[in-house]
Amino acid sequence: MTPPATKESDELELDGSKNSRAKRRITTVSVLASGCMAALKLIVGALTGSLGLLAEGAHSLFDLVSTVITFLAVRVAAAPPDADHPYGHERAENLGALAGMALLAGTALFILYHAFVKIVFEPRAPTVNSWSIAVLGISLVIDVYRARALRKAADEYQSQALASDAEHFKNDILGTIAVLAGFAVILISRSAALPEWLVSRADAFAAIVVAIIALKSAWRLGTESIRALMGDVPVELTNRIERRVENLDGVVKGSTKVRIHFVGTRPYVDLTVGTPRGGSLESAHKLTEVVEKAIRTELRGAQATVHVEPRAIPHEGPAAGVRAVADRLGLRVHNINIYVIGEEMRIDLDLELPDSFSLAEAHKHSEDFEHALQRELPNRSAIAVHLEPRSDKSRPARKLSGTTQSVRDALSKSPEAAKARIRDVLVTDQGLVVTLEQRFPGEMSLREAHEVMSNIERSLKLEIPNTAKVHVDPEIQDK
């Protein structure tokens, strides 16, 4: 059972819309910054011959592509659910993050190849000038700002695509520092004697550091995206929700089964709980509402679907089993009496069946019910079923003042009914239907009060044979 739209769900939907706009704004700024920095690094790297700077430029270029993917993924993820995607489109962010990590890994392998070529076959120090250092300095400042802003937004909006983008720029920071370290070796060599093999390869070594950092991040965030797309859920989260639900009143211990899946950051919980059998549909529905509230308390924003199953509980009385069997067969029973004779159990009950049934049809239902009870109850059980006709249709009735007086006269002859008040007397095609009101002391037991009401009914039917029904409404006597 899924709850209807509530104030809480409306607020979550409004928050989701605001979050989507904020994420689009952040990614738009990131796209512009990535484009500008990639162009600067590639131009200056080509002019100075710095593999480290060209690697950074290529890295930033792939960052641009990744950020564009993130921008598109955020837009797709913001789309509302439709017929093809009833759980929404938030997994687009996981796909965007995975694509971004694949690009990052590709960039790293590209850089590693050229660094290997330069170290082994073409060792040569690049030209280091104020332009190259200025570009790296500007890049470092921008990347620090972008990485912090994106990480904050990723944590606030629980966005894996933004987290992927933040990781890109964190790598850019480390890569820029590595390239600056390579430039520092070259600059120091102008005034100090450093080994030629180090000076000629320092820039390539810096490029290798950039590539290794990129590969490490690609592996970490790529595996996170794959786990999210594969529906990986922490076991502790499932156990925590299960424990909270099983501590609720009305839930049978050991009956709870929990399944959780995430669509983007939105959790969906499918839950099966057991409740003592014999309860009503109304009580089962109330239990689902309590369970759903408990789940949302444990896991904010969760959409819960709760399925309730009737379960036998330890030390359950036989009457509960009788009612459970009747419910399972779609039958109505009342007036259940259970007697224990030595080691044998005797069950007497009234089985209500439509009065339109033939005796053969009614007997068939009674036999099926008895066989089901025999399977449910202990082997040594005797069952006596009384068939009682039931009509669910409305019947014509009328009130006659003369019949009311006849009932009043009949009641006056019974000491127990002398103080009964006649509420109404109906004349039906089956006979008289009399409704009375009788006051009893509040401390009287229900069994004693029922005996008095039964005596009133018997005495009235004895005095007026065409009485079909007598309803006695018990009221509390004033002290």
C-alpha positions, 0 to 999 in steps of 0.5 A: 500500500502506497500513501497518497500525496502528502505535505511531506511528499509535496515538499520533497518534490519542491526541493527536488525542483530547486535542487535541479535548478541549482545543479544546472547552474553549477554545471553551466559555470563549470562548463565555461571554466573548463573550456577557457582553461583547456584552451589556455593550457593547450595553447601555452603547452604547444608554444613551450613544448611542455608535455606536462602542460599539454597533459593538463590541457588534455585533462582539462579538455576531457574535463570539459567533455565530462562536464557537458555530460554532467550538464546533460545528465543533470537535465535528464535526471530532473525530468519527472517520472513517465510511463517508461520510467515510473521511478524517474530518471535520476539514474542518468546522473550515475550514467553521467558519472560513469561516462565522465570516469571513462573519459578520465581514464582514457585521458590518463592512458593517453598521457601515460603513453606520451610520457613514456615516449618522452622519457625513453625516446625523446627526453627534452626539457620544455621552455618555461616562461612567465606565461606557462607559470601564469597559466598554471597559477590561474588554473590552480586558483580556479580549480581550487574554487571549482572543486570546493564549490562542486564538492559542497553542491554534491554533498548538499544535493547528493549528486554523483554526477557533481561528485564526479565533476568535483573529483575531476577538478581535484585531480586538476589541482594535484596535476597542476601542482605536479607540473609546477614541481616539474617546472621548478626542477627546470628553473632550479637547473638554470642556477644549480647543477642538477642531473641532465637526465632529471631535468630533461625528464622532469616534465614527463615525470610530472605528466605521469603523476597527473595520469596516475592521480586520474586513474585512481579517481577514475577507478574509485568513482567508476566503481561507485557508479557501477554499484549504484547502477547495479542496485548495491545497497549497504547491508547495515541499512537493510538490517537497520530498517528491519529492526526498526519495523519489527519493534513496532506494535502489531508486527510479528517478530521474524516476519519482516522482509526488506528490499531497497533500491535507489534511483539516483538518490531517491530510495524506494523500499519494498517491505513485507510484514506479518501481522497477527491473523484475524485482524481487519483490513482497516487495522492492516491499513493502519499498520502500513501507515505506521510502517511507512512513517517509521521507514521515512524516519530511518531513511529520509525521502524514501518511497515505501510500499508495504505488503501485510501478510497474516501470520500465526503467532506463538501461543495463539488461541484456537479461536484466532485460527477459526477466524483466520480460516473463515477469512481465508475462505471468505466466510463469516462466523460468530458465536464461537465456543470452544470446549476442552473435554479431556484431551479433545477439543470441541468447537461450536460456531455459527456459520453465516451464509446467504439465505438464497443458497440451497441447502446443498450449496450451504452444506458444501461450504460447511464441509469445506470449512470443516475440512480446512479447520481440521487441517488448521487445528489439532488432530483431536478436534470435534467441530459442530457448525450451525448454519445461519441464513444471512440476507445482505439486501434491504427489506421493507418494514413499517411501524405500527403503534398497536404492535408497540403497545403489544410489546410493552404489555409483553415486557411488563410480564418479565421482571428482567424486562420491566425497565426496558425502554422500547426504541422501536418495533418494526413489522417485516415480512419475517415478523417483528423486529424489536429494538430495546434499551436496557440499563445495567450497572457499570460493574456488571460483567459482560457475561451476566449482562448478556444472560439478562438480554438473552432472557428478555429475548426469550420471554418476548418471543414466548409472549409474541411468537411472531417476533423474528429479532430482538435487539437489546442495546445495553446502556450504563446505569446512572449511579 
